[in-house]
């Protein structure tokens, strides 16, 4: 019996050392900084080892979710239970977050040496990672909601770690406002779900949804809309992206933890309630359009950004939009794969951002020969598109049954087209060899994409809905709009040297560089004191000066 719940037990105990470190040291953390740092590092290592052991036990022996405590709640809210959900999705996220927590903790051990508040930093870091791990493993919606709020509040303390920096305080306060709206939205959604279905566990809600046929009751449709709103508010996508860009004032490792883990709270919520989302078609459209808007606008803003860390933040906003779009398309296995890959990349990118500056000593926009650029771009996309379709057919993908998967494949083809375009623009000795190598690379990347999708689908099993559940019901015009948007981004990027000389583009450039000024509205909504806003607007939105030709 113990062997069958070993994973559940390990997932239950893993977060508690982290939480105990934070709660026990209290406000005297700075007086015992050395001990707090050692305990925090040890607790993060313990969580990582527990996650690895839990995964190994799950693979070796059939494991079961387990309830350790249950308290009945009034007003038909179900029960508050300490129940651990053991499935491939929770295990993947459990390993990922515990690994990132360990990396950030190790990095902070040397980064924060000599800081007057080193102990306080490690205290809040432990609490943040611990609360997020609880959020991941719990099966109870009320336990999820409590840890959802706790992780946000603990992270807030890390974001305002340098309280003397006004921009950091403004950014954190905007995030705080959005997070509290998200908290209320999620509570209302869970309230409607519990009263309608009589279930207070994600696994029980999934079973209820699988047994339901037809349109959901109005209460559950409203709950789905509130969950989508909550996910958007937590993801930092355009036009709610301002705080995500400005929290770069926090220590570097806080940015790494945020962008490599905690920013996925909204996406993880969507994955948890994905059986319910599959029943509400208008929610898919909202996710797709909101995600596509963020991908497009954040990518354009990133092209104008000169600050390395803020450029990475715009990238995160675009990537989160992409993940929401994947959830809207019903490609939940791809979204999980995307979270893992992007998390590892962003953690490395932020923690090594100090050395990245060497790569930016030259102009960001190269003075390319723009002659026949569009023609070559179209040829490159045509070649990569043929490669993608060929590889898709080799993997047995049915174009009629899986149009959404092929849409994401087309985006991969566009990305490969950019590599092919660089080969096509090269002339002289070695041009043919380079083209053949890039073409081979395209085949390898496309094969890896479809292969990893199959592997992810197999490993995640029934913990998320099948990719084909929503595919037949998504309008073709919406899929076409996605492809057109990514094609447009590729062409704009290739034409940047030519567009830079246009007065119209210079005006667009200034507006994009300043985030289209939408963040000013949310700064005012955050109830900030007018004088404080005035002191920091110049820092938040500097004017762009174009060099003379």
For each residue, the residues with C-beta under 8 A, 3 or more apart:
1: 4 5
2: 5 6 9
3: 6 57 61
4: 1 61 62 63 64
5: 1 2 8 9 63 64 66
6: 2 3 9 10 54 57 61 63
7: 10 11 54 55 57 58 63 86 91
8: 5 11 12 63 64 65 66 84 86
9: 2 5 6 12 13 66
10: 6 7 13 14 50 51 53 54 57
11: 7 8 14 50 51 54 84 86 90 94 137
12: 8 9 66 68 82 84 137
13: 9 10 16 50
14: 10 11 17 46 47 50 51 54 94 98 133 137
15: 18 19 47 129 130 131 133 134 137
16: 13 19 20 130
17: 14 20 21 39 42 43 46 47 130
18: 15 21 22 40 43 44 47 101 126 127 129 130 133
19: 15 16 22 23 126 127 130 131 134
20: 16 17 23 24 43
21: 17 18 24 25 36 39 40 43 122 123 126 127
22: 18 19 25 123 124 126 127 130 154
23: 19 20 26 127
24: 20 21
25: 21 22 28 29 32 35 36 39 119 123
26: 23 29
27:
28: 25 31 32
29: 25 26 32 33 36 119 120 122 123
30: 33 116 117 118 119 120
31: 28 119
32: 25 28 29 35 36 119
33: 29 30 36 37 118 119 122
34: 37 38
35: 25 32 38 39
36: 21 25 29 32 33 39 40 118 119 122 123
37: 33 34 40 41 108 109 112 118 119 122
38: 34 35 41 42
39: 17 21 25 35 36 42 43 126
40: 18 21 36 37 43 44 105 122 123 125 126
41: 37 38 44 45 102 105 106 109
42: 17 38 39 45 46
43: 17 18 20 21 39 40 46 47 126 130
44: 18 40 41 47 48 98 101 102 105 106 126 129
45: 41 42 48 49 102
46: 14 17 42 43 49 50
47: 14 15 17 18 43 44 50 51 98 101 102 129 130 133
48: 44 45 51 52 95 98 99 101 102
49: 45 46 52 53
50: 10 11 13 14 46 47 53 54 98
51: 10 11 14 47 48 54 55 91 94 95 98 99
52: 48 49 55 56 95
53: 10 49 50 56 57
54: 6 7 10 11 14 50 51 57 58 86 91 94
55: 7 51 52 58 59 91 94 95
56: 52 53 59 60
57: 3 6 7 10 53 54 60 61 63
58: 7 54 55 61 63 86 88 91
59: 55 56
60: 56 57
61: 3 4 6 57 58
62: 4
63: 4 5 6 7 8 57 58 86
64: 4 5 8 86
65: 8 83 84 85 86 87 139 203
66: 5 8 9 12 83 84 86
67: 70 81 82 83
68: 12 81 82 83 84
69: 81 82
70: 67 79 80 81 82 83
71: 79 80 81
72: 79
73: 77 78 79 80 142 200
74: 77
75: 195
76: 194 195 198
77: 73 74 142 191 194 195 200
78: 73 141 142 194 198 199 200 201
79: 70 71 72 73 140 200
80: 70 71 73 140 142 143 200
81: 67 68 69 70 71 139 140 143 200 201
82: 12 67 68 69 70 138 140 143
83: 65 66 67 68 70 138 139 140 143 201
84: 8 11 12 65 66 68 137 138 139
85: 65 90 137 138 139 201 202 203
86: 7 8 11 54 58 63 64 65 66 90 91
87: 65 90 91 461 463
88: 58 91 92 459 460 461 463
89: 92 93 271 272 336 460 463 464
90: 11 85 86 87 93 94 136 137 463
91: 7 51 54 55 58 86 87 88 94 95
92: 88 89 95 96 336 340 459 460
93: 89 90 96 97 136 268 339
94: 11 14 51 54 55 90 91 97 98 133 136 137
95: 48 51 52 55 91 92 98 99
96: 92 93 99 100 261 339 340 343
97: 93 94 100 101 129 132 133 136 261
98: 14 44 47 48 50 51 94 95 101 102 129 133
99: 48 51 95 96 102 103
100: 96 97 103 104 256 257 260 261 343 347
101: 18 44 47 48 97 98 104 105 125 129 133 257 261
102: 41 44 45 47 48 98 99 105 106
103: 99 100 106 107 256 347 351
104: 100 101 107 108 125 129 253 256 257 347 351
105: 40 41 44 101 102 108 109 122 125 129
106: 41 44 102 103 109
107: 103 104 110 111 253 256 351
108: 37 104 105 111 112 121 122 125 251 253
109: 37 41 105 106 112 113
110: 107 113
111: 107 108 251 252 253
112: 37 108 109 115 118 121 122 251
113: 109 110 118
114: 118
115: 112 118 121
116: 30
117: 30 120 121 161
118: 30 33 36 37 112 113 114 115 121 122
119: 25 29 30 31 32 33 36 37 122 123
120: 29 30 117 123 124 161
121: 108 112 115 117 118 124 125 158 161 251
122: 21 29 33 36 37 40 105 108 112 118 119 125 126
123: 21 22 25 29 36 40 119 120 126 127
124: 22 120 121 127 128 154 157 158 161
125: 40 101 104 105 108 121 122 128 129 158 257
126: 18 19 21 22 39 40 43 44 122 123 129 130
127: 18 19 21 22 23 123 124 130 131 150 154
128: 124 125 131 132 151 154 155 158 257 262
129: 15 18 44 47 97 98 101 104 105 125 126 132 133 257
130: 15 16 17 18 19 22 43 47 126 127 133 134
131: 15 19 127 128 134 135 147 150 151 154
132: 97 128 129 135 136 147 151 261 262 265
133: 14 15 18 47 94 97 98 101 129 130 136 137
134: 15 19 130 131 137 138 143 147 150
135: 131 132 138 144 147 148 151 265 268
136: 90 93 94 97 132 133 268
137: 11 12 14 15 84 85 90 94 133 134
138: 82 83 84 85 134 135 143 144 147
139: 65 81 83 84 85 143 201 202 203
140: 79 80 81 82 83 143 144 200 201 202
141: 78 144 145 190 193 194 200 201 202 205
142: 73 77 78 80 145 146 190 200
143: 80 81 82 83 134 138 139 140 146 147
144: 135 138 140 141 147 148 202 272
145: 141 142 148 149 183 186 187 190
146: 142 143 149 150
147: 131 132 134 135 138 143 144 150 151
148: 135 144 145 151 152 183 186 265 269
149: 145 146 152 153 183
150: 127 131 134 146 147 153 154
151: 128 131 132 135 147 148 154 155 262 265
152: 148 149 155 156 179 183 265
153: 149 150 156 157
154: 22 124 127 128 131 150 151 157 158
155: 128 151 152 158 159 258 262
156: 152 153 159 160 172 175 176 179
157: 124 153 154 160 161
158: 121 124 125 128 154 155 161 250 251 254 257
159: 155 156 168 171 172 175 247 250 254 258
160: 156 157 163 168 169 172 250
161: 117 120 121 124 157 158 168 250 251 254
162: 165 168 249 250 251
163: 160 168 169
164:
165: 162 168 169 249
166: 169 170 532 535 536 539
167: 170 171 246 249 536 539 540
168: 159 160 161 162 163 165 171 172 246 247 249 250
169: 160 163 165 166 172 173
170: 166 167 173 174 246 523 526 528 532 533 536 540
171: 159 167 168 174 175 242 243 245 246 247 249
172: 156 159 160 168 169 175 176 243 247 250
173: 169 170 176 177 526 528
174: 170 171 177 178 242 243 246 522 523 525 526
175: 156 159 171 172 178 179 243 244 247
176: 156 172 173 179 180 526
177: 173 174 180 181 522 525 526 527
178: 174 175 181 182 233 234 240 243
179: 152 156 175 176 182 183 233 234
180: 176 177 183 184
181: 177 178 184 185 233
182: 178 179 185 186 229 230 233 234 266
183: 145 148 149 152 179 180 186 187
184: 180 181 187 188
185: 181 182 188 189 226 227 229 230 233
186: 145 148 182 183 189 190 226 227 230 269
187: 145 183 184 190 191
188: 184 185 191 192 223 226
189: 185 186 192 193 222 223 224 226 227 230
190: 141 142 145 186 187 193 194 223
191: 77 187 188 194 195
192: 188 189 195 196 219 220 222 223 226
193: 141 189 190 196 197 199 205 220 223 276
194: 76 77 78 141 190 191 197 198 199 200
195: 75 76 77 191 192 198 219
196: 192 193 217 219 220 223
197: 193 194 204 205 208 220
198: 76 78 194 195
199: 78 193 194 204 205 207 208
200: 73 77 78 79 80 81 140 141 142 194 204
201: 78 81 83 85 139 140 141 204 205
202: 85 139 140 141 144 205 206 272 273
203: 65 85 139 206 207
204: 197 199 200 201 207 208
205: 141 193 197 199 201 202 208 209 273 275 276
206: 202 203 209 210 275
207: 199 203 204 210 211
208: 197 199 204 205 211 212
209: 205 206 212 275 276 278 279
210: 206 207 275
211: 207 208
212: 208 209 216 279
213:
214:
215: 221 279
216: 212 220 221 224 276 279 280
217: 196 220 221
218: 221 222
219: 192 195 196 222 223
220: 192 193 196 197 216 217 223 224 276 279 280
221: 215 216 217 218 224 225 280
222: 189 192 218 219 225 226
223: 188 189 190 192 193 196 219 220 226 227 276
224: 189 216 220 221 227 228 273 276 277 279 280 283
225: 221 222 228 229 280 283 286
226: 185 186 188 189 192 222 223 229 230
227: 185 186 189 223 224 230 231 269 270 273 276 277
228: 224 225 231 232 270 277 283 286 287
229: 182 185 225 226 232 233
230: 182 185 186 189 226 227 233 234 266 269
231: 227 228 234 235 266 267 269 270 287 324
232: 228 229 235 237 240 266 290 324
233: 178 179 181 182 185 229 230 240 266
234: 178 179 182 230 231 263 265 266 269
235: 231 232 263 266 267 320 321 323 324
236: 240 241 243 244 263 316 317 320
237: 232 240 241 290 291 293 294 298 317 320 321 324
238: 241 293 294 297 298 317 321 518
239: 297 516 518 519 522
240: 178 232 233 236 237 243 522
241: 236 237 238 244 245 294 298 314 317 515 519
242: 171 174 245 246 515 518 519 522 523
243: 171 172 174 175 178 236 240 246 247 522
244: 175 236 241 247 263 313 316 317
245: 171 241 242 248 310 313 314 317 515 519
246: 167 168 170 171 174 242 243 249 519 540
247: 159 168 171 172 175 243 244 250 254 255 258 313
248: 245 255 307 309 310 313
249: 162 165 167 168 171 246
250: 158 159 160 161 162 168 172 247 254 255
251: 108 111 112 121 158 161 162 254 255
252: 111 255 256 309 350 351 353 354
253: 104 107 108 111 256 257 350 351
254: 158 159 161 247 250 251 257 258
255: 247 248 250 251 252 258 259 309 312 313 350
256: 100 103 104 107 252 253 259 260 346 347 350 351
257: 100 101 104 125 128 129 158 253 254 260 261 262
258: 155 159 247 254 255 261 262 263
259: 255 256 263 312 313 316 346 347 350
260: 100 256 257 263 342 343 344 346 347 350
261: 96 97 100 101 132 257 258 264 343
262: 128 132 151 155 257 258 265
263: 234 235 236 244 258 259 260 266 316 320
264: 261 267 268 320 323 339 343
265: 132 135 148 151 152 234 262 268 269
266: 182 230 231 232 233 234 235 263 269 270 320 324
267: 231 235 264 270 271 320 323 324 327 335 339
268: 93 135 136 264 265 271 272 339
269: 148 186 227 230 231 234 265 266 272 273
270: 227 228 231 266 267 273 274 277 287 324 327 335
271: 89 267 268 274 327 332 335 336 464
272: 89 144 202 268 269
273: 202 205 224 227 269 270 276 277
274: 270 271 277 278 327 332 464 465
275: 205 206 209 210 278 279 465
276: 193 205 209 216 220 223 224 227 273 279 280
277: 224 227 228 270 273 274 280 283 284 327
278: 209 274 275 330 465 469 470
279: 209 212 215 216 220 224 275 276
280: 216 220 221 224 225 276 277 283 284
281: 284 285 470 473
282: 285 286
283: 224 225 228 277 280 286 287 328
284: 277 280 281 287 288 328 329 330 470 473 474
285: 281 282 288 289 328 478
286: 225 228 282 283 289 290 328
287: 228 231 270 283 284 290 291 324 325 327 328
288: 284 285 291 292 324 325 328 329 474 478 482
289: 285 286 292 293 478
290: 232 237 286 287 293 294 321 324
291: 237 287 288 294 295 320 321 322 323 324 325 326 327 328
292: 288 289 295 296 321 325 481 482 485
293: 237 238 289 290 296 297 321
294: 237 238 241 290 291 297 298 317 318 320 321 324
295: 291 292 298 299 318 321 322 325 485 486
296: 292 293 299 300 485 488 489
297: 238 239 293 294 300 301 516
298: 237 238 241 294 295 301 302 314 315 317 318 321
299: 295 296 302 303 314 318 489
300: 296 297 303 304 489 492 512
301: 297 298 304 305 314 512 513 515 516
302: 298 299 305 311 314 315 318
303: 299 300 492 493 496 512
304: 300 301 509 512 513 544
305: 301 302 310 311 314 513
306: 311 364
307: 248 310 311
308: 311 312 353 356 357 360
309: 248 252 255 312 313 350 353
310: 245 248 305 307 313 314
311: 302 305 306 307 308 314 315
312: 255 259 308 309 315 316 346 349 350 353
313: 244 245 247 248 255 259 309 310 316 317
314: 241 245 298 299 301 302 305 310 311 317 318
315: 298 302 311 312 318 319 346
316: 236 244 259 263 312 313 319 320 342 346
317: 236 237 238 241 244 245 294 298 313 314 320 321
318: 294 295 298 299 302 314 315 321 322
319: 315 316 322 323 338 342
320: 235 236 237 263 264 266 267 291 294 316 317 323 324
321: 235 237 238 290 291 292 293 294 295 298 317 318 324 325
322: 291 295 318 319 325 326 338
323: 235 264 267 291 319 320 326 327 335 338 339 342
324: 231 232 235 237 266 267 270 287 288 290 291 294 320 321 327 328
325: 287 288 291 292 295 321 322 328 329 482
326: 291 322 323 329 331 332 334 335 338 408
327: 267 270 271 274 277 287 291 323 324 330 331 332 335
328: 283 284 285 286 287 288 291 324 325
329: 284 288 325 326 404 407 408 470 471 474
330: 278 284 327 404 465 467 468 469 470 471 474
331: 326 327 334 335 404 405 408 467
332: 271 274 326 327 335 336 460 464 465 467
333: 336 337 453 456 457 460 464 467
334: 326 331 337 338 405 408 453 456 467
335: 267 270 271 323 326 327 331 332 338 339
336: 89 92 271 332 333 339 340 456 460 464
337: 333 334 340 341 452 453 456
338: 319 322 323 326 334 335 341 342
339: 93 96 264 267 268 323 335 336 342 343
340: 92 96 336 337 343 344
341: 337 338 344 345
342: 260 316 319 323 338 339 345 346
343: 96 100 260 261 264 339 340 346 347
344: 260 340 341 347 348
345: 341 342 348 349
346: 256 259 260 312 315 316 342 343 349 350
347: 100 103 104 256 259 260 343 344 350 351
348: 344 345 351 352
349: 312 345 346 352 353 356
350: 252 253 255 256 259 260 309 312 346 347 353
351: 103 104 107 252 253 256 347 348
352: 348 349 355 356
353: 252 308 309 312 349 350 356 357
354: 252 357
355: 352 358
356: 308 349 352 353 359 360
357: 308 353 354 360 361
358: 355 361
359: 356
360: 308 356 357 364
361: 357 358
362:
363: 366 367
364: 306 360
365: 496 497 500
366: 363 497
367: 363 497
368: 373 425 494 497
369: 373 425
370: 373 494 495 497 498
371:
372: 375 376
373: 368 369 370 376 377 425 494 495 498
374: 377 378 491 494 495
375: 372 378 379
376: 372 373 379 380 421 424 425
377: 373 374 380 381 417 421 490 491 494
378: 374 375 381 382
379: 375 376 382 383 424
380: 376 377 383 384 417 418 420 421 424
381: 377 378 384 385 413 414 417 487 490
382: 378 379 385 386
383: 379 380 386 387 417 420 439 442
384: 380 381 387 388 413 414 416 417 420 442
385: 381 382 388 389 410 413 417
386: 382 383 389 390
387: 383 384 390 391 413 416 439 442 443 446
388: 384 385 391 392 409 410 412 413 416 446
389: 385 386 392 393
390: 386 387 393 394
391: 387 388 394 395 443 446 447 450
392: 388 389 395 397 399 406 409 446 450
393: 389 390 396 397
394: 390 391 447
395: 391 392 447 450 451 454
396: 393
397: 392 393 402 405 406 450
398: 401 402
399: 392 402 403 406
400: 403
401: 398 468 471 472
402: 397 398 399 405 406 467 468 471
403: 399 400 406 407 471 474 476 479
404: 329 330 331 407 408 467 470 471 474 479
405: 331 334 397 402 408 409 453 467 471
406: 392 397 399 402 403 409 410
407: 329 403 404 410 411 479 482 483
408: 326 329 331 334 404 405 411 412
409: 388 392 405 406 412 413 446 449 450
410: 385 388 406 407 413 414 483 486
411: 407 408 414 415 482 483 486
412: 388 408 409 415 416 445 446 449
413: 381 384 385 387 388 409 410 416 417 442 446
414: 381 384 410 411 417 418 483 486 487 490
415: 411 412 418 419
416: 384 387 388 412 413 419 420 441 442 445 446
417: 377 380 381 383 384 385 413 414 420 421 490
418: 380 414 415 421 422 490 493
419: 415 416 422 423 438 441 442
420: 380 383 384 416 417 423 424 435 438 439 442
421: 376 377 380 417 418 424 425 494
422: 418 419 425 426 438
423: 419 420 426 431 434 435 437 438 439
424: 376 379 380 420 421 435
425: 368 369 373 376 421 422
426: 422 423 430 431 434 435
427: 431
428: 431
429:
430: 426 433 434
431: 423 426 427 428 434 435
432: 435 436
433: 430 436 437
434: 423 426 430 431 437 438
435: 420 423 424 426 431 432 438 439
436: 432 433 439 440
437: 423 433 434 440 441
438: 419 420 422 423 434 435 441 442
439: 383 387 420 423 435 436 442 443
440: 436 437 443 444
441: 416 419 437 438 444 445
442: 383 384 387 413 416 419 420 438 439 445 446
443: 387 391 439 440 446 447
444: 440 441 447 448
445: 412 416 441 442 448 449
446: 387 388 391 392 409 412 413 416 442 443 449 450
447: 391 394 395 443 444 450 451
448: 444 445 451 452
449: 409 412 445 446 452 453
450: 391 392 395 397 409 446 447 453 454
451: 395 447 448 454 455
452: 337 448 449 455 456
453: 333 334 337 405 449 450 456 457
454: 395 450 451 457 458
455: 451 452 458 459
456: 333 334 336 337 452 453 459 460
457: 333 453 454 460 466 467
458: 454 455 461
459: 88 92 455 456
460: 88 89 92 332 333 336 456 457 463 464
461: 87 88 458
462:
463: 87 88 89 90 460
464: 89 271 274 332 333 336 460
465: 274 275 278 330 332 469 470
466: 457 469
467: 330 331 332 333 334 402 404 405 457 471
468: 330 401 402 471 472
469: 278 330 465 466
470: 278 281 284 329 330 404 465 473 474
471: 329 330 401 402 403 404 405 467 468 474
472: 401 468
473: 281 284 470
474: 284 288 329 330 403 404 470 471 478 479
475: 478 479
476: 403 479 480
477: 480 481
478: 285 288 289 474 475 481 482
479: 403 404 407 474 475 476 482 483
480: 476 477 483 484
481: 292 477 478 484 485
482: 288 292 325 407 411 478 479 485 486
483: 407 410 411 414 479 480 486 487
484: 480 481 487 488
485: 292 295 296 481 482 488 489
486: 295 410 411 414 482 483 489 490
487: 381 414 483 484 490 491
488: 296 484 485 491 492
489: 296 299 300 485 486 492 493
490: 377 381 414 417 418 486 487 493 494
491: 374 377 487 488 494 495
492: 300 303 488 489 495 496 499
493: 303 418 489 490 496
494: 368 370 373 374 377 421 490 491
495: 370 373 374 491 492 498 499
496: 303 365 492 493 499 500
497: 365 366 367 368 370 500
498: 370 373 495 501 502
499: 492 495 496 502 505
500: 365 496 497 505 506 509
501: 498 505 549
502: 498 499 505 506
503: 506 507
504: 507 508
505: 499 500 501 502 508 509
506: 500 502 503 509 510 546
507: 503 504 510 511
508: 504 505 511 512
509: 304 500 505 506 512 513 544 546
510: 506 507 513 514 543 544
511: 507 508 514 516 517
512: 300 301 303 304 508 509 515 516
513: 301 304 305 509 510 544
514: 510 511 517 541 542 543 544
515: 241 242 245 301 512 518 519 541
516: 239 297 301 511 512
517: 511 514 520 541
518: 238 239 242 515 521 522
519: 239 241 242 245 246 515 522 523 540 541
520: 517 523 524 537 541
521: 518 524 525
522: 174 177 239 240 242 243 518 519 525 526
523: 170 174 242 519 520 526 528 533 540
524: 520 521 528 533
525: 174 177 521 522
526: 170 173 174 176 177 522 523
527: 177
528: 170 173 523 524 532 533
529: 532 533
530: 533 534
531: 534 535
532: 166 170 528 529 535 536
533: 170 523 524 528 529 530 536 537
534: 530 531 537
535: 166 531 532
536: 166 167 170 532 533 539 540
537: 520 533 534 540 541
538: 541 542
539: 166 167 536 542
540: 167 170 246 519 523 536 537
541: 514 515 517 519 520 537 538
542: 514 538 539
543: 510 514
544: 304 509 510 513 514
545:
546: 506 509
547:
548:
549: 501
